[in-house]
Amino acid sequence: MSGPRRKPDVADGGRRSIRRRHDREILALALPAFGALVAEPLFLMADSAIIGHLGTPQLAGLGIAAALLTTGVNVFVFLAYATTAAVARRVGAQDLPAAIRQGMDGIWLALALGLAVLAVAYPLAPTLVDAFGASATASPHAVTYLRISLFGIPAMLVVLAATGVLRGLQDTRTPLYVAIAGFTANAVLNVVLVYGVGLGIAGSAWGTVLAQCGMAAVYLGVVVRGARRHGASLRPDAAGIRACAQAGAPLLVRTLSLRAVLLIATAVAAGLGDASIAAHQITLTLWSLLAFALDAIAIAGQAIIGRYLGADDAAGARAACRRMVQWGIASGVGLGLLVLLARPLILPLFTSDPGVHEVLMPALLVVALTQPVAGVVFVLDGVLMGAGDGPYLAWAMLAVLVVFAPVALAVPALGGGLTALWWTIAGLMMTTRLVTLWARARSGRWVVTGAVRV
């Protein structure tokens, strides 16, 4: 005979209500963010597809120039992250004019950095291309594409900062729409300028620059309208711009440390042989795609946590953090199972070389098994960014680099192959990140309330 059923108490109902509210907030922000993140790599894919029909030297030139451009833009991703956290705090404090003013400071900083990169990199373009060991046939195409594309760098950095403004305002739909429109315009302009006008690889570069400038113009239009509606100044403020730079500097250190980890991993893979570097590139491509899905939750975390802390709601911020960690674990498990089941389909999709298949299969298994760890890491990274805890993130990532580098470099000497290398990337590196981020999250030191983190 069963006992009486326990009636759900008020506390149970309250907790479920809070979880449902967090779930709605996370979904509302994460789904559009994921769409925008996936749309960004489509720029390069469209260029590659169009330029690939011009010839191998042109495609090789694009590959070199794109690697330089991607690195140049990704280094400044802190423009989006730091701006999201700062604006979200102001939103939580119910001070929209100050939130938009904060966002404008980030946009002015982005424009200044973009112009500086253009001024420095334009004359150095041939030197940068030569540093990549470009062939005599590919080098001229790489220099042409790089020099033209540099004119789009200021626009792209403005897009990063403006995206951070809108995310901080709890709006991830507008960035999705702008990303889709930008990709469409980029594809059309590329076809017209490359084949219709006959500009070749230069036409592809100009098409991308025009699309990027169009995206920046749309973002600026949205932010300017918001500023006028709320009476926020649009003029550059030296103190505000310096504050944005100071907030972004630790995140720059974090990003550079992460890039160093990936460069070391690629260098080690290159020394393991052609089959290993090919399999490594495929694995890294898949890893990056999975990261987009997890990063969408992290972006939601930046916006939500910043808003709660700005509203002086420490308990709400902690509850949101716990719920997002649960989302990270569930997403990681789901993605890991997806990779596990899709491995037989992934192999022939990328290559028919049996030598590559042999080393790729176990590397993909490592990726699948470690996705739950990655899910929590991405979420906690976003939570601490939303809290403005940049200095800790910088030191934590430097510690990860110190732990990872000697172990990764020792892989060939110890007779390890690509699977061992990926255990150091997805296993050691991500677990070390998990330990540092989890310790900070448990300590509660990231919970600093107020419209401005002090």
N, C-alpha and C positions, 0 to 999 in steps of 0.2 A: 504494500500500500504506500503510495507516494505521499510525501508530506505536503503541507500547504505551500502554495506558490508565494514567493516573496514579492510583495508589491514594490514596484520601482519607486524609490523615494525621490524627493525634490532634487537632491544633489545629482542623482543619476540623470534625471531629465535635463538638468542644467548643463551637465558635462556634454551630453549628446547634442544639445542645442549649440553649445560653443564649438564642438567639433564640426557640426554641419556648417556653421558660419565660416569657420576657417577653410573648410573644403571648398565652399563657394568662392571665397576670396582667392584661394590658390588657383582653382580652375580658371576663374575669370581673367587672371593675370598670366598664368603659365601657358595656356593654350595659344593665345595670340603671340606671346613671346616666342614660343617654339616655332610657329610659322615664320616669324620674322628672321629668326636665327637660321632656319633652313634656307630661306630665300637668299641670304647673303652669299653663300658659296655658288649659287646659280649664276652670278655675274661671271665668275671665272670659267664655269662650265660652258656658258654660252660663248665666251670669247674663244675657248679652246676648240669647240665644235666648228666655229666659223673659220678660225685661223688655220685649223688642221687641214682644210681643203686647199690652202694656199701652198703648202709644202712642208716638209720636215724641218728645214732650217728656221722657217717662221715659227713653227710650233715650239721648237727648242728655245728660240729666243723669247717667246711668250713665257715658257716655263721658268726661265731664269729671272725675267723681269717681274713675274707674278710673285715669285718667292721673296724678292726684295721688297715689293710693295706690300705684300701681306704682313711681313715682319714689321715694316715701318708703321703700318696702321695698328696692328695688334699690340705693339708696345704702348700705344696711347689709349688702350681700352679702359684705362682708369678714368678717362673723361666721362664715360657712361656710368661706371660703377660709383665713383665718388659723388657725381651729380645726383644720381638716383637717391642715395642715402641722405644727402643734405636737403634736397627738395622734399623728400618724404617726411622728414622731421618737421619741416615748416608746415606741411599739410596737416600733420597730426596736431600741431599747435594751433590750427585754425587761422594761420596767417598766410593766405594765398599770395598777397602782394610780395611778401618777403620770399616766399617759395619761388616765385617767378623771377624775382630779382637775383636770387641765388643761382637759378638756372642760367640767366643771362651772363653772369660772371663766368660760369663754366663755358658758355659758348664763345665769349670773347677770348678766354684762354685757349680754346681749341683753335680759333682762327689765327691767333698769334703763333702757336706751335706749328700749325700747318704751313704758314708762310715761311717760318724759319726752316722747316724741313725742305721745302721747295728751293729756298735760296742756297742751302748747303748741298743738297743732293743733286741738283741739276748739273752743275759743272763737274761733279764727281761721277756722273753716270757711267762713262766708259771704264773708270777704275773699278767701280763696284761690280760691273759685269765681268771684267777680267778676273776679279777675285774669285768668281764662281767657276773659273776654268772654262769659259765658253769657247766653242770652236770658232774658227775664222769665218765660217759661213753663218753661224747663228748669232755671233756677237753684234753685227750691225742692226739686226732686227730687234735684239734685246735692248740695245741703247735707244733705238727709235721709240719702241713701246714704252720704255721706262721714262724717258724724258717727257713725252707727251702726257703720260699718266700722272706724273708728278704734279701737274696743274690741277688734278682732281683731289690731291691730298688735303688741302685746306677744307674743301667741301666735305670730304669723308670724315674728317675730325669734327667738323661742325655737326654732321649727322650723328656721330657718337655722343657728343655732349647733349644735343637736342633730344636724342632718344632717352638719355638719362633723365632729362627734365620731364618728359611725358611719363616715363615709368614712375618717377617720384610722385607725379600727380595721379598715379594709379591708372594710367591709360597705356595699355599695351596694344590696343586695337589699331590706333593710328599708325604706329611703327609698322604693323603688319601690312596695312593698306599701302603705305608708302613704299615698303620693300617690294611688294608685288608689282606696283606701278613702275618702280625703278627698274626691276628685272625686265619687265615687258618692253619699256622704252629702250633699255640697253640692247636687247636682242634685235629690235627693229632698226635702231640706228646703226648697229654693227653691220647688218646685212646691207643696208642702203649705202653706207659709206665704204664698206669693203668691196662689194661687188657692183652696186649701182653706180657709184662715183668713181670706183677703181682706185681707192687710196691704199689698198692692201692692209698691212698690219697697222699702219698709221691710222687708217680709218677706224679700225677696231678700238684703238686707244682713245681716239677723239670721241667715238660713240659712248664709251664708258665714262669719260670725263663729263660729257654733256648730261648723261643720265645721273651721275653723282651730283652735279651742280643743281639739276632739277630737284633731286631729293632734298638737298640742303635748303633750296628756296621754299619748298613746301613746308618743311619743318619750321623754318624761320617765320613763315607766314602764320603758322599755328601759334607759335610762342609770342610773336608780336601782338596778335589779336588778344591773347590772354593778358599780356602786359597792359595793353590799353584798357581792357575791360576792368582790370583791378587797380589801375593807376600806378603800375610799377614802372620805374625808370628803365630806359633801354640803353642809356649811356654807359660806356665802360667805367668801372670803378676800380681803381688801382688796388685798394685794400681788399676788395672782394675777390679780385683776380688772384692776388697773392694768397689769400686764404684757400682758394680752390687748388692752387698749385701745391700748397703745403699739405692739404688733405689727400691729394693724389699721389704725392711723392712716394709714400710707403707702398701704395698699390703698384706703382711703377717698379719698385724693387721686387715685389712679389711676382709680377709678370715676367720680369727679366730672369728671375731665378727659375721659374717654370719653363721658360724658353730654353734656358741652359740645360735643364734636365732632358728635354726632348732632343736638343742638338747632340748631346753626349750619347743618348740612346741611338740616334741615327748614325753617328760616327762609328759606334761599336758594331752596329748591324752591318755597315758597309765593309768592315774588316772581316766579316764572317763568310763572305762570298756572294756571288751574284744572286743565287737562289734565296739566300737569307735576306739580303737587302730588298729584293722584290717582295718577299713574303712580309717583311717588316712594313713596307710601304702600304701594302693592302691592309694589314692589321691596324696600322696607325690611322688609315682612312676610316675604317669601321669604328675604331675607338673614338675618333673625332665626331662621327655621326651620332654615336650613342651619347657623347658628351652634350650635344645640342639638346637632346631630350631632358637630360638631368639639369643642364644649365637653365632651362626654362623655369624649373622649380626654384632654382637659386635666385633668378631674377625676381620671381614673385616674392621670395624671402626678403630680398633687399628692400622692395617697396613696402611690404607689410610691416616688417620689423621697424623700419625707419619711422613709419607713421605711428605705430604704437608707442615708441619711445618718445616721439615728439609730443604725443598726447599725455605724457607722464603716466602711461599705463604699463608699468613694469610687469605686472602679472599677466596682462594680455600678450606682451612680447614673449614671455617664457612659454605660455600656452601655445602660441603660434609656432614657436621654435619646436616644441615637442611634436606638434601635429605634422610639421613639415619634415621632421626626421622620419616619422612613420611613412610619409609619402616617399621619401628618398629610399627607404628600405624596400617598400613595395615596388617602386619603379625599378630599382636595381635588380630585384628578383625577377620581375617580368622581363626586363631587357636581357638578363642573363639566360633565362630559359629560351627566349627568342633566338639568341645567338647560337645556343646549344642545338636547337632544332634546325636552324637554317644553315648550319655549317656545310652540309653536303651540297646545298644550293649556292653558297657563297663561293666555293672553290672554283667551279667552272665559269662563274660569272666574271671573274677577274683574269683568270689564266688557265691554259690547258697544259702547262708545263708540269709533268709529274714530280720533278725535283722541287718545284715551289710548293706543290700540294703537300709533299712529305713534311716540310718544315712549317707550313702554314696551319695545318690541322691542329697540332698541339698548342700553337700560339693562340689560336682562336678559343680553344678550351680554357686557357688561362684568363682571357678577356671575359668569357662567360661566367666563370666561377667568381671573379672579383667584382662584378657589377654591383652587388649589394653594398660592398665597401665604398665603391665610387659614388653610389647614390647618397650615402650619408655625408661623404666628404663634400660633394657639391652643395648640398643643402646647408651644411654648417658654414661653408665658405660664404654663401650668400647671406646667411644670418649675420655673421660677423661684419661683412661689408655693409649691410643695412644698418648695423649699429655704429658704423664709423670706426671700427676697431682695426684700422689699417696698419698701424705700427706693429701690433701683434702678428697680423697676417704676414707682414714682411719678414719679421724675425723667424716665424715658424717655417716659411718657405725656404729661407736661407738654411735653416737647420735640416730641412728635407734634402736640399741639394748636397749638403756636407755628408749626410748619411748615404745618399744614393750614388754619388759620383764614384767613390772608390770601389764600391761593390760592382757597379756596372762595368767599369773599366777593367775589373779583374775577371770578368766572365770569360773572355777568350783565353787568358792565361791559365784558367782553371779547367779548360776544356769544355766549357759550356757553349751551347748553341743559342739559337733564337728563342727557344722556349725558356731557357734560363734567363736570357735578357728580359723577356716579357714578365717573368716572375719578379724581376727587380723593378720593372716599371709599374705593372698593375698590382703586384703584391707588396714589395718592400716600400716603394715610393708612396703608394696610396695608403698603405697601412700606417706609415709614419705620419702622413698628413692627418689621417683619422685620429691618431693618438694626440697630436698637438691641438687639433680643432676641438676634439671631444673634451680635453682637459680644460680648455678655455670656456667652452659652453657650460660645463658643470660648475666652474668656479663662480659664474655669475658676474664676473668683472666687466663683461661686455655690456651689461645692463646699465647704461647711463642715460637717464631721461632728460628731457628738455628740448627746446627748439633748436639748440646748437649744442653739439657735444663739446664739453670743456674738460 
